[in-house]
């Protein structure tokens, strides 16, 4: 089973902080957490070795049949073994139900993009290094999409669903909008219609109409702005625009679009900038982004070395 080791360590509470952060990004995490909570009442009692030994010796003195004593012991602990089994089996089912054809999973690598259609006729475009999951078999009753990365949605008129990300949820009704969820930042841009932006606790932070955009950080809105173009998301046309973001965010998108990696020497990657680039020519993209900051670059294959 994929990620079986992480699953077992999570059930036993043995995950490191880094492993827990990775585990929490999985689309099925909220369902696993609910399943785990529902089995907590069946946790085993504290193990008292001395008391158990005394009970065994007492049982032998009273000459009770050996099979009866063992049966009592097994019956006593059986519910707790069943509880653990329920959790693991349920988790296995959540992780692997896509094999049965219930879930549709789109996993897009660096340097790639994907366009596809949802069961209700709505369409979406998925950006590089992004993941989208939904339940096609039960779409009418469960219109929830789980997104990691960036996607642009063109929703069929009269249709409604939710886009759930690690940083918040977007509720939609017949609209065009773009969602970008990377690390701890959620950007939502409404192109037409109306969308509601919810935080992790499902509290409504904003209701956006055409040409409005917000950025959500640490469960609250950190920035709002008006879109200059009410048309389709620029990135679907090969143009990537950034507004007041750290240099590291721009570098990560360059890595995503051109499938490269940066090697930097004494570069302050937290400095903020507003810029854009096209994903057709790497050198031109580097000039329009890094050149404005006086950063030099050297391209060797899929490696780009940066220096002041």
MIVEXGU-71012 format. One record per residue: residue in three letters; y, x, z of N, C-alpha, C in turn. Coordinates in steps of 0.1 Angstrom, whole numbers, plus 2048, in hexadecimal, padded with zeros to 3 digits. Layout:
% MIVEXGU-71012
   rest   nc2   nc1   nc3   cac2   cac1   cac3   cc2   cc1   cc3
    ALA     Y     X     Z      Y      X      Z     Y     X     Z
...
***
This chain:
% MIVEXGU-71012
   rest   nc2   nc1   nc3   cac2   cac1   cac3   cc2   cc1   cc3
    UNK   7F4   808   800    800    800    800   80C   809   800
    UNK   816   805   7F8    822    80D    7F7   82A   80D   804
    UNK   82E   819   808    836    81B    815   82E   816   821
    UNK   820   817   820    818    813    82B   81B   81B   838
    UNK   81D   828   836    820    830    842   82D   82B   849
    UNK   837   828   842    844    824    848   841   816   84F
    UNK   83A   80D   849    837    800    84E   830   802   85C
    UNK   825   80A   85C    81E    80C    869   827   812   874
    UNK   82F   81C   870    838    822    87A   842   818   87F
    UNK   847   80F   876    851    805    87A   84A   7FB   884
    UNK   83E   7F7   881    837    7EE    88A   835   7F4   898
    UNK   832   801   898    830    808    8A5   83D   80D   8AB
    UNK   848   80C   8A5    855    811    8AA   856   820   8AA
    UNK   850   826   8A0    850    835    89F   859   83A   894
    UNK   861   832   88D    86A    836    883   875   83F   888
    UNK   879   84A   881    885    851    884   891   849   880
    UNK   89D   84D   884    8A9    846    880   8AB   846   870
    UNK   8A8   851   86A    8A9    852    85B   89E   849   855
    UNK   892   849   85A    887    841    854   88A   832   856
    UNK   890   82E   862    894    820    865   89E   81B   85B
    UNK   8A8   824   858    8B3    820    84F   8AD   81E   841
    UNK   8A3   826   83D    89D    825    830   895   818   830
    UNK   88D   815   83B    885    809    83C   88D   7FD   83B
    UNK   899   7FD   841    8A2    7F1    842   8A8   7ED   834
    UNK   8A7   7F7   82A    8AC    7F4    81D   8A2   7EC   814
    UNK   896   7EB   819    88C    7E4    811   88F   7D5   810
    UNK   88D   7CF   804    890    7C1    803   889   7B8   80C
    UNK   87D   7BB   810    875    7B2    819   877   7B5   828
    UNK   881   7BD   82B    883    7C1    839   886   7B5   842
    UNK   88F   7AC   83E    893    7A1    846   887   798   849
    UNK   87E   796   83F    872    78E    841   868   795   84A
    UNK   867   7A2   849    85F    7AA    852   864   7A9   861
    UNK   871   7AA   862    877    7A9    870   874   79B   876
    UNK   875   791   86E    872    783    873   864   782   877
    UNK   85B   787   86F    84C    787    871   849   78F   87E
    UNK   850   79A   880    84D    7A2    88C   852   79B   899
    UNK   85E   794   897    863    78D    8A3   85A   781   8A7
    UNK   854   77B   89D    84B    770    8A0   83E   774   8A7
    UNK   83A   781   8A6    82E    786    8AC   830   78D   8B9
    UNK   83D   78F   8BD    840    796    8C9   83A   790   8D5
    UNK   839   783   8D6    834    77C    8E1   825   77F   8E4
    UNK   81F   785   8DA    810    788    8DB   80E   797   8DE
    UNK   818   79E   8E2    816    7AD    8E5   80D   7AE   8F1
    UNK   806   7B9   8F1    7FC    7BC    8FB   802   7BF   909
    UNK   7FC   7BC   914    802    7BF    921   800   7CE   924
    UNK   807   7D3   92E    806    7E1    932   7F8   7E4   935
    UNK   7F4   7F0   931    7E6    7F4    933   7E5   7FB   941
    UNK   7DC   7F6   94A    7DA    7FB    957   7CC   801   957
    UNK   7CB   80E   956    7BD    814    955   7B6   813   962
    UNK   7BD   815   96D    7B6    814    97A   7B0   807   97D
    UNK   7B8   7FC   97A    7B4    7EF    97C   7A8   7EB   974
    UNK   7A8   7F0   967    79D    7ED    95E   790   7F3   963
    UNK   791   800   968    786    807    96D   780   800   979
    UNK   789   7FB   982    785    7F4    98E   77E   7E7   98A
    UNK   783   7E0   980    77D    7D4    97C   76F   7D6   977
    UNK   76D   7E1   96F    760    7E4    96A   756   7E7   975
    UNK   75A   7EF   97F    751    7F3    98A   74E   7E7   992
    UNK   757   7DE   994    755    7D2    99C   74B   7C9   994
    UNK   74C   7C8   987    743    7C0    97F   735   7C6   980
    UNK   734   7D3   980    726    7D9    980   720   7D6   98E
    UNK   728   7D7   999    722    7D4    9A6   71D   7C6   9A7
    UNK   724   7BD   9A1    720    7AF    9A1   715   7AC   997
    UNK   711   7B6   990    705    7B5    987   708   7AA   97C
    UNK   714   7A9   977    716    7A0    96C   710   7A6   960
    UNK   70B   79D   956    706    7A2    94A   710   7AB   943
    UNK   70B   7B6   93D    713    7C0    937   71B   7B9   92B
    UNK   713   7B1   923    719    7AB    918   725   7A2   91B
    UNK   724   79B   927    72E    792    92B   73B   799   92E
    UNK   73A   7A5   936    745    7AD    939   74D   7B2   92D
    UNK   745   7B6   923    74B    7BB    917   752   7B0   90F
    UNK   74B   7A4   90F    751    799    908   75E   795   90E
    UNK   75F   795   91C    76B    791    922   776   79B   91F
    UNK   773   7A8   91F    77D    7B2    91C   782   7B1   90E
    UNK   779   7AF   904    77D    7AD    8F6   785   7A1   8F4
    UNK   781   796   8FB    789    789    8F9   797   78B   8FE
    UNK   798   792   909    7A5    794    90F   7AF   79B   906
    UNK   7AA   7A5   8FF    7B3    7AD    8F7   7B3   7A8   8E8
    UNK   7AA   79F   8E4    7AA    79B    8D7   7B7   795   8D1
    UNK   7BE   78C   8D9    7CA    786    8D3   7D4   791   8CF
    UNK   7D5   79C   8D7    7DF    7A6    8D4   7DB   7AE   8C7
    UNK   7CF   7B0   8C5    7CA    7B7    8B9   7CD   7AE   8AD
    UNK   7CB   7A0   8AF    7CE    797    8A5   7DD   797   8A2
    UNK   7E5   798   8AC    7F4    798    8AA   7F8   7A3   8A1
    UNK   7F3   7AF   8A4    7F6    7BB    89C   7F1   7B9   88E
    UNK   7E5   7B3   88C    7DF    7B1    87F   7E8   7A7   877
    UNK   7EC   79D   87E    7F5    793    877   801   799   871
    UNK   808   7A2   879    814    7A8    875   811   7B1   869
    UNK   807   7B9   86A    804    7C3    85F   800   7BC   853
    UNK   7F7   7B1   854    7F3    7AA    848   7FF   7A2   842
    UNK   807   79C   84B    813    795    845   81C   79F   83E
    UNK   81E   7AB   844    826    7B5    83E   820   7BA   830
    UNK   813   7BB   830    80D    7BF    824   80F   7B5   819
    UNK   80E   7A8   81D    810    79D    814   81F   79E   80E
    UNK   829   7A0   817    836    7A0    812   839   7AC   809
    UNK   832   7B7   80C    835    7C3    804   82E   7C2   7F6
    UNK   823   7BB   7F5    81B    7BB    7E9   81A   7AE   7E2
    UNK   821   7A4   7E6    820    797    7DF   825   797   7D1
    UNK   82C   7A2   7CD    830    7A3    7BF   824   7A5   7B6
    UNK   819   7AA   7BB    80D    7AC    7B3   808   79E   7AE
    UNK   80A   794   7B6    805    787    7B2   80F   780   7A9
    UNK   81A   786   7A5    823    781    79B   82D   778   7A1
    UNK   82F   777   7AE    839    76E    7B4   847   775   7B3
    UNK   848   782   7B5    855    788    7B5   857   790   7A7
    UNK   863   78F   7A3    867    797    797   870   7A2   79C
    UNK   86D   7AF   799    874    7BA    79E   879   7C3   792
    UNK   886   7C5   792    88C    7CE    789   891   7DA   790
    UNK   88C   7E6   78C    88F    7F3    792   895   7FC   787
    UNK   8A2   7FE   787    8A9    806    77C   8AB   814   781
    UNK   8A7   81D   778    8A9    82C    77B   8B7   831   777
    UNK   8BA   83D   77B    8C6    843    777   8C7   844   767
    UNK   8D3   842   762    8D5    843    754   8D1   837   74C
    UNK   8CD   82C   753    8C8    820    74D   8D0   813   751
    UNK   8CF   809   749    8D5    7FC    74D   8CB   7F1   747
    UNK   8CC   7E5   74D    8C3    7DB    749   8C9   7CD   749
    UNK   8C7   7C5   73F    8CC    7B7    73F   8BF   7AE   73E
    UNK   8C0   7A3   746    8B5    79A    747   8BA   78C   74A
    UNK   8B1   782   74B    8B4    774    74E   8AD   76F   759
    UNK   8B3   767   762    8AD    760    76D   8A6   753   769
    UNK   89E   74E   771    896    741    76D   8A0   736   76A
    UNK   8AC   735   76F    8B5    72A    76D   8BE   72C   760
    UNK   8BB   737   759    8C3    73A    74D   8CF   743   750
    UNK   8D2   746   75D    8DD    74F    760   8D8   75D   75B
    UNK   8E2   766   758    8DF    773    754   8E5   77E   75D
    UNK   8DF   78A   75D    8E5    795    765   8E3   7A2   75D
    UNK   8EC   7AB   760    8EB    7B9    75C   8EA   7C2   768
    UNK   8E0   7CB   768    8DD    7D3    773   8E1   7E1   770
    UNK   8E9   7E7   779    8EE    7F5    776   8E4   7FF   77A
    UNK   8E6   80C   777    8DD    817    779   8DA   818   788
    UNK   8CE   81D   78C    8CA    81F    799   8CC   812   7A2
    UNK   8C8   807   79D    8C9    7FA    7A4   8BC   7F3   7A4
    UNK   8BB   7EA   7AE    8AE    7E2    7B0   8B1   7D3   7B2
    UNK   8AA   7CB   7AB    8AC    7BC    7AD   89F   7B5   7AE
    UNK   89D   7AD   7B8    891    7A6    7BB   893   797   7BD
    UNK   88B   78F   7B7    88C    780    7BA   87E   77A   7B8
    UNK   87C   76E   7BE    870    767    7BD   870   75D   7B2
    UNK   86A   760   7A6    86A    758    79B   861   74B   79C
    UNK   856   74C   7A3    84D    741    7A5   853   736   7AD
    UNK   85B   73A   7B7    861    730    7C0   870   72F   7BF
    UNK   875   731   7B3    883    732    7B0   88B   725   7B4
    UNK   885   71A   7B2    88C    70D    7B5   88F   70B   7C4
    UNK   886   711   7CC    887    710    7DB   88D   71C   7E1
    UNK   88D   727   7DA    891    734    7E0   89A   73C   7D6
    UNK   8A6   738   7D5    8AF    73F    7CB   8B7   74A   7D2
    UNK   8AF   754   7D7    8B5    75F    7DD   8B1   76C   7D5
    UNK   8BB   774   7D2    8B9    780    7CB   8BC   78C   7D5
    UNK   8B4   796   7D5    8B7    7A2    7DD   8BB   7AD   7D4
    UNK   8C7   7B2   7D7    8CD    7BD    7CE   8D0   7C9   7D6
    UNK   8CC   7D4   7D0    8D0    7E2    7D5   8D6   7E9   7C9
    UNK   8E3   7EC   7CA    8EA    7F2    7BF   8F5   7E9   7B9
    UNK   8F5   7E8   7AC    900    7E1    7A5   8FB   7D8   79A
    UNK   900   7CB   799    8FC    7C2    78F   908   7B9   78C
    UNK   908   7B4   77F    912    7AA    77B   90A   79E   777
    UNK   90F   792   77C    908    785    77B   911   77C   773
    UNK   90A   775   769    910    76A    762   908   75E   765
    UNK   90D   755   76E    905    74A    773   906   73E   76A
    UNK   8FB   738   768    8FA    72B    761   902   721   768
    UNK   90A   719   760    912    70E    766   90A   705   76E
    UNK   90E   702   77A    907    6F9    783   8FB   6FF   78B
    UNK   8F9   70C   788    8EE    713    790   8F4   71A   79C
    UNK   8EC   71B   7A6    8F1    722    7B2   8E5   72B   7B8
    UNK   8E9   736   7BE    8E0    73F    7C4   8E7   749   7CD
    UNK   8E0   751   7D5    8E6    75B    7DD   8E1   769   7D9
    UNK   8EB   772   7D9    8E7    780    7D7   8E8   788   7E4
    UNK   8DD   78C   7E9    8DD    793    7F6   8DC   7A2   7F5
    UNK   8E5   7A9   7FC    8E5    7B7    7FB   8E5   7BD   80A
    UNK   8E2   7CA   80B    8E2    7CF    819   8EF   7CE   820
    UNK   8FA   7CC   818    908    7CC    81E   90E   7BE   81F
    UNK   907   7B4   81A    90C    7A6    81B   906   79D   810
    UNK   90A   791   810    904    787    807   90F   780   7FF
    UNK   90C   77D   7F2    916    776    7EA   910   769   7E6
    UNK   917   75E   7E8    913    750    7E4   91A   74C   7D7
    UNK   913   747   7CD    919    745    7C0   917   737   7BC
    UNK   920   732   7B3    91E    725    7AC   925   726   79F
    UNK   91E   727   794    923    727    787   92E   730   784
    UNK   92C   73D   784    937    747    784   932   754   77D
    UNK   93C   75D   77B    939    76B    777   93E   774   782
    UNK   936   77D   786    93A    786    791   932   793   791
    UNK   938   79D   797    931    7AA    798   92F   7AE   7A6
    UNK   924   7B3   7AA    920    7B7    7B7   91D   7C6   7B7
    UNK   923   7CE   7C0    91F    7DC    7C1   91D   7DF   7CF
    UNK   910   7E2   7D3    90D    7E5    7E1   907   7F3   7E1
    UNK   90E   7FD   7E5    90A    80B    7E6   90D   810   7F4
    UNK   902   816   7FA    903    81B    808   909   810   811
    UNK   915   812   817    91A    808    821   926   800   81B
    UNK   927   800   80E    933    7FA    807   92E   7EF   7FE
    UNK   934   7E3   7FF    932    7D8    7F6   93E   7D4   7EF
    UNK   93E   7D5   7E2    949    7D1    7D9   945   7C4   7D2
    UNK   94D   7BA   7D2    94B    7AD    7CB   957   7AA   7C3
    UNK   955   7A8   7B5    95F    7A4    7AC   95C   797   7A6
    UNK   965   78D   7A7    962    780    7A1   96A   77F   793
    UNK   962   77D   789    969    77D    77B   96D   76F   778
    UNK   965   765   77C    969    757    779   961   74E   784
    UNK   966   742   785    95F    739    78F   963   73D   79D
    UNK   959   73C   7A6    95C    73E    7B4   94F   744   7BB
    UNK   951   74E   7C4    946    753    7CC   94A   755   7DB
    UNK   941   754   7E4    943    756    7F2   93D   763   7F6
    UNK   944   76B   7FD    93E    778    802   93C   777   811
    UNK   92F   77A   815    92B    779    823   927   786   828
    UNK   929   789   835    924    795    83B   916   795   83F
    UNK   911   79F   846    903    79F    849   8FF   794   852
    UNK   908   78F   85A    905    784    864   907   776   85D
    UNK   90A   777   850    90C    76B    848   919   763   84B
    UNK   922   76A   850    930    765    853   938   766   846
    UNK   93F   75C   841    947    75D    835   953   766   837
    UNK   954   770   82F    95F    779    830   96A   775   826
    UNK   966   770   81A    970    76D    810   96A   763   806
    UNK   973   75B   800    96F    753    7F4   977   757   7E9
    UNK   971   75D   7DE    978    763    7D3   978   759   7C7
    UNK   984   759   7C1    985    752    7B4   987   75C   7A9
    UNK   98A   757   79D    98B    760    791   994   76C   793
    UNK   990   778   790    998    784    790   99B   78A   79E
    UNK   994   785   7A8    995    78A    7B5   989   793   7B9
    UNK   98C   79D   7C1    982    7A7    7C5   984   7AB   7D4
    UNK   979   7AE   7DB    97A    7B3    7E8   970   7BE   7EA
    UNK   973   7C6   7F4    969    7D1    7F9   966   7CE   807
    UNK   959   7CF   80B    954    7CC    818   94E   7D9   81E
    UNK   953   7DD   829    94E    7E8    831   94C   7E5   840
    UNK   941   7E9   845    93E    7E6    854   941   7D7   857
    UNK   93C   7CE   84E    93C    7C0    851   949   7B9   850
    UNK   953   7C0   84A    961    7BA    849   967   7BF   83C
    UNK   971   7B7   837    978    7BB    82B   981   7C6   82E
    UNK   980   7D1   826    988    7DD    827   993   7DD   81C
    UNK   991   7D6   811    99B    7D6    806   999   7CA   7FD
    UNK   9A4   7C5   7F8    9A4    7BA    7EF   9AD   7BD   7E3
    UNK   9AA   7B9   7D7    9B3    7BC    7CB   9B0   7B2   7C0
    UNK   9B9   7B2   7B7    9B9    7A9    7AB   9B3   7B2   79F
    UNK   9AA   7AC   797    9A4    7B2    78C   9AE   7B2   780
    UNK   9AF   7BD   779    9B8    7BE    76E   9B2   7B7   762
    UNK   9A5   7B6   761    99E    7AF    756   994   7A5   75B
    UNK   996   798   757    98D    78D    75B   980   78D   753
    UNK   97E   796   74B    972    796    742   966   79C   749
    UNK   95C   79F   742    94F    7A4    747   952   7B1   74E
    UNK   949   7B5   758    94A    7C1    75F   94B   7CD   756
    UNK   955   7D6   758    957    7E2    74F   94A   7EA   74E
    UNK   942   7EC   758    937    7F5    757   92D   7F0   74D
    UNK   92C   7E3   74A    923    7DE    740   927   7E2   732
    UNK   933   7E6   731    938    7EB    724   93A   7FB   724
    UNK   934   801   72E    934    810    72F   940   816   735
    UNK   948   80D   73C    954    812    742   953   810   751
    UNK   955   81B   759    954    81A    768   961   81D   76E
    UNK   966   813   776    973    814    77C   972   815   78B
    UNK   97A   81D   791    97A    81F    7A0   988   81E   7A5
    UNK   989   817   7B0    996    815    7B7   996   81A   7C5
    UNK   99E   825   7C7    99F    82A    7D5   992   82D   7DC
    UNK   989   835   7D6    97C    837    7DB   97B   846   7DD
    UNK   972   84B   7E6    96F    859    7E9   969   85F   7DC
    UNK   96C   86C   7DA    967    873    7CE   958   873   7CE
    UNK   951   873   7D9    943    873    7DA   93D   866   7D3
    UNK   944   85B   7D4    940    84F    7CE   940   850   7BE
    UNK   94B   856   7B9    94C    858    7AB   941   862   7A6
    UNK   93F   86C   7AE    934    876    7AA   927   870   7AA
    UNK   924   867   7B3    917    860    7B3   915   857   7A7
    UNK   920   851   7A3    91F    848    797   91D   851   78A
    UNK   924   85C   78A    922    865    77E   913   86A   77E
    UNK   90D   86D   78A    8FF    871    78A   8F6   866   785
    UNK   8FA   859   789    8F2    84E    785   8F2   84B   776
    UNK   8FE   84C   770    8FF    849    762   8FA   854   759
    UNK   8FC   860   75D    8F8    86B    754   8EB   872   758
    UNK   8E5   86D   763    8D9    873    768   8DA   882   76A
    UNK   8E5   886   772    8E7    894    775   8E8   896   784
    UNK   8E9   8A2   788    8EC    8A5    797   8F7   8AF   798
    UNK   8FF   8AE   7A3    90A    8B7    7A5   906   8C2   7AF
    UNK   90B   8CE   7AC    90B    8D8    7B6   91A   8DC   7B8
    UNK   91F   8DA   7C5    92D    8DC    7C7   92F   8E8   7D1
    UNK   93A   8EF   7CF    93E    8FA    7D7   94C   8F8   7DD
    UNK   94C   8F5   7EA    959    8F3    7F1   961   8E8   7EB
    UNK   95A   8DD   7E7    961    8D1    7E2   963   8C7   7ED
    UNK   96F   8C2   7EF    971    8B7    7F9   96E   8AA   7F2
    UNK   962   8A4   7F5    95E    899    7ED   962   88B   7F4
    UNK   96A   88C   7FF    96F    880    805   97D   87C   801
    UNK   983   884   7F8    991    881    7F4   990   875   7EB
    UNK   99A   86C   7EC    99A    85F    7E5   9A0   860   7D7
    UNK   99B   858   7CE    9A1    858    7C0   99F   84B   7BA
    UNK   9A7   848   7B0    9A6    83C    7A7   9A4   841   799
    UNK   999   83E   792    996    843    785   98D   83A   77E
    UNK   98A   83F   771    97F    838    76A   979   842   760
    UNK   96D   83F   75B    967    848    751   95D   83F   749
    UNK   95A   845   73D    950    83E    734   943   846   735
    UNK   937   83F   733    92A    845    735   924   84A   728
    UNK   92D   84D   71E    928    852    711   928   861   710
    UNK   931   867   717    933    876    715   936   87C   723
    UNK   92C   884   728    92D    88A    735   939   892   737
    UNK   93C   89B   72E    948    8A4    730   955   89D   730
    UNK   956   893   728    962    88B    728   964   883   735
    UNK   958   87E   73A    958    877    747   95C   880   752
    UNK   958   88D   752    95B    896    75D   96A   89A   75C
    UNK   970   89A   750    97E    89E    74E   987   892   754
    UNK   983   886   751    98B    87B    756   98A   878   765
    UNK   980   87D   76B    97E    87B    77A   982   887   782
    UNK   97B   892   780    97D    89E    788   989   8A6   784
    UNK   98C   8A5   777    998    8AE    772   9A5   8AA   779
    UNK   9A6   89E   77C    9B3    89A    783   9B4   8A0   791
    UNK   9A9   8A4   797    9A9    8AA    7A4   9A9   8B9   7A4
    UNK   9AA   8BF   798    9A9    8CD    797   99C   8D3   799
    UNK   991   8CC   797    984    8D1    799   97E   8D6   78C
    UNK   978   8E2   78C    972    8E7    780   963   8E4   780
    UNK   95D   8E3   775    94F    8E0    774   948   8E8   769
    UNK   93B   8EA   76B    933    8F2    761   926   8EA   760
    UNK   923   8E6   753    917    8DE    750   90C   8E7   74B
    UNK   900   8E6   752    8F4    8EE    74E   8E9   8E4   74F
    UNK   8E5   8DE   743    8DA    8D4    743   8DE   8C8   74A
    UNK   8D6   8C4   754    8D9    8B9    75C   8E0   8BC   76A
    UNK   8E5   8C9   76B    8EC    8CD    777   8FB   8D0   773
    UNK   903   8CB   77C    912    8CE    77B   917   8D4   787
    UNK   91C   8E1   786    921    8E8    791   930   8E6   792
    UNK   935   8E3   79D    943    8E0    7A0   949   8EB   7A8
    UNK   956   8EF   7A5    95D    8F8    7AE   96C   8F5   7AD
    UNK   974   8FA   7B6    982    8F8    7B6   989   900   7AB
***
